[in-house]
């Protein structure tokens, strides 16, 4: 995990059995019940993780249509909820790189930078489901750390693109990864053997 943290330019990292668990503990560490995550309408996080956002963390997705899964920063900024007591709190912007249901679309760095700027302006986290980040790097020629620099947390899959039999790694700030470690154990992913 330390090697992956260094590759991504992050403080700390944590091994998890699957990409789904990695995404889920990241969101669990970045949100509170009743919060909202903005993501693409076809994001793995919203459509292919068995309702984990709601079932595990009490968090709802706010899905936006996009071209090939690549979020538009203007649309994202427009979807961020104001600080009104009737609304859920927007806490996280989530991107998928490459985007599976978007035909393997690779996020351009300038688009990620613009989304990170939106997140920063509004005090939000940006989580990258980088299950296929290695593929994005191969296609674009950019290093993993160049992509990860724009995200608070990054999940990368060891079995996609690298051919490992199992596993993902979540990387990010030390305090977020410490909380993610606790949530991994809650989900049965301690793997002490």
C-alpha positions in Angstrom: 0.0 0.0 0.0 2.9 2.4 0.8 4.3 1.9 -2.8 0.9 2.8 -4.3 0.6 5.8 -2.0 4.0 7.0 -3.4 2.9 6.3 -7.0 -0.2 8.4 -6.4 1.6 11.2 -4.4 -0.7 10.6 -1.4 0.2 10.5 2.3 -1.2 7.0 3.0 -2.9 4.0 1.4 -4.9 1.0 2.4 -5.3 -2.4 0.7 -8.9 -3.6 0.3 -10.2 -6.9 -1.2 -12.3 -5.2 -3.9 -12.8 -1.9 -5.8 -16.4 -1.8 -4.5 -15.2 -2.0 -0.9 -12.5 0.6 -1.6 -15.0 3.1 -3.1 -17.5 2.4 -0.3 -15.0 3.0 2.6 -13.8 6.2 0.9 -17.3 7.6 0.8 -18.0 6.4 4.3 -14.9 8.2 5.5 -15.7 11.4 3.6 -19.5 11.7 4.5 -22.0 11.6 7.2 -25.6 10.1 7.1 -27.9 12.4 5.1 -25.1 13.7 2.9 -25.1 13.7 -0.9 -22.5 12.6 -3.5 -22.5 14.1 -7.0 -21.5 11.6 -9.7 -22.3 10.7 -13.3 -25.6 8.9 -13.9 -23.7 5.8 -15.0 -21.1 5.8 -12.3 -20.1 2.4 -10.9 -20.5 4.0 -7.4 -24.2 4.8 -8.0 -25.4 1.9 -10.1 -23.2 -1.2 -9.6 -22.4 -1.3 -5.9 -25.7 -2.8 -4.6 -27.0 0.5 -3.2 -24.0 0.7 -0.8 -24.2 4.5 -0.5 -27.7 4.3 1.0 -27.4 0.9 2.8 -24.0 1.4 4.4 -23.7 5.2 5.0 -27.1 6.7 4.6 -25.8 8.8 1.7 -27.6 9.5 -1.5 -26.2 10.0 -5.0 -27.1 13.0 -7.0 -26.5 11.8 -10.5 -25.9 14.0 -13.5 -26.0 13.1 -17.2 -22.7 13.6 -19.0 -21.0 12.8 -22.2 -19.3 9.4 -21.9 -19.3 9.7 -18.1 -17.1 12.9 -18.0 -18.7 15.4 -15.6 -19.1 19.0 -16.7 -17.8 21.4 -14.0 -20.5 23.9 -14.7 -23.3 21.3 -14.3 -21.6 20.0 -11.1 -21.3 23.4 -9.6 -25.0 24.0 -10.4 -26.0 20.8 -8.7 -24.2 21.6 -5.4 -26.9 22.1 -2.7 -27.0 25.4 -0.9 -26.7 25.5 2.9 -30.5 25.3 3.4 -31.9 23.1 6.2 -34.3 21.3 3.8 -31.5 20.0 1.6 -29.0 17.2 2.1 -25.4 18.5 2.3 -23.3 18.0 -0.8 -20.0 16.5 0.5 -18.3 14.7 -2.4 -17.8 14.9 -6.1 -17.0 11.5 -7.5 -15.3 10.8 -10.9 -14.5 7.5 -12.6 -11.3 7.3 -14.6 -11.5 5.5 -17.0 -15.3 5.5 -17.1 -16.5 2.0 -17.6 -20.0 2.7 -18.9 -18.6 5.7 -20.8 -16.8 3.3 -23.2 -13.5 3.7 -21.3 -13.4 7.5 -21.5 -10.3 9.0 -20.0 -10.6 12.2 -18.0 -8.5 15.0 -19.5 -6.3 16.6 -16.8 -7.7 20.0 -17.4 -11.2 18.7 -16.8 -10.2 17.0 -13.5 -8.4 20.3 -12.5 -11.6 22.2 -13.1 -13.7 19.8 -11.1 -11.1 19.9 -8.3 -11.4 23.7 -8.3 -15.2 23.5 -8.0 -14.7 21.1 -5.0 -12.3 23.4 -3.4 -14.5 26.5 -3.8 -17.3 24.7 -2.0 -15.3 22.8 0.6 -16.0 19.4 -0.9 -13.9 16.3 -1.3 -13.3 14.8 -4.7 -13.1 10.9 -4.8 -11.7 9.2 -7.9 -12.8 5.7 -8.7 -9.6 4.9 -10.5 -10.3 1.2 -10.9 -8.8 1.6 -14.4 -6.4 4.4 -13.7 -3.5 2.3 -15.0 -5.4 2.2 -18.4 -5.9 5.9 -18.3 -2.2 6.4 -17.7 -1.3 4.0 -20.6 -3.7 5.8 -22.9 -2.7 9.4 -22.0 0.9 9.1 -21.1 0.3 10.8 -17.8 1.7 9.5 -14.5 -0.7 8.2 -11.9 0.3 11.1 -9.6 -0.7 13.6 -12.2 -4.3 12.3 -12.1 -4.3 11.7 -8.3 -3.1 15.3 -7.6 -6.7 16.5 -8.3 -8.5 14.1 -6.0 -8.8 13.9 -2.2 -9.0 10.1 -2.4 -8.2 7.7 -5.2 -9.1 4.0 -5.4 -7.1 1.9 -7.8 -7.7 -1.7 -8.8 -4.8 -4.2 -8.9 -6.8 -6.8 -10.9 -7.7 -4.5 -13.8 -4.8 -3.6 -16.1 -2.2 -5.1 -13.8 -3.5 -8.6 -13.8 -3.3 -9.3 -10.0 -5.8 -11.9 -8.9 -7.6 -9.6 -6.4 -7.5 -6.3 -4.5 -7.7 -2.6 -4.7 -5.8 0.2 -2.9 -7.4 3.4 -1.5 -5.0 6.4 -1.1 -5.5 9.8 0.4 -4.8 12.0 3.4 -3.5 10.1 6.5 -6.6 11.0 8.6 -9.0 9.8 5.9 -7.2 6.6 5.4 -7.1 6.0 9.2 -10.9 6.3 9.2 -11.2 4.1 6.1 -9.1 1.4 7.9 -11.7 1.3 10.6 -14.6 1.1 8.1 -12.8 -1.7 6.2 -12.8 -3.7 9.4 -16.5 -2.9 9.9 -17.2 -4.4 6.5 -15.2 -7.6 7.3 -12.1 -6.6 5.2 -9.5 -6.7 7.9 -7.9 -9.8 6.4 -5.5 -10.6 9.4 -4.4 -14.0 8.0 
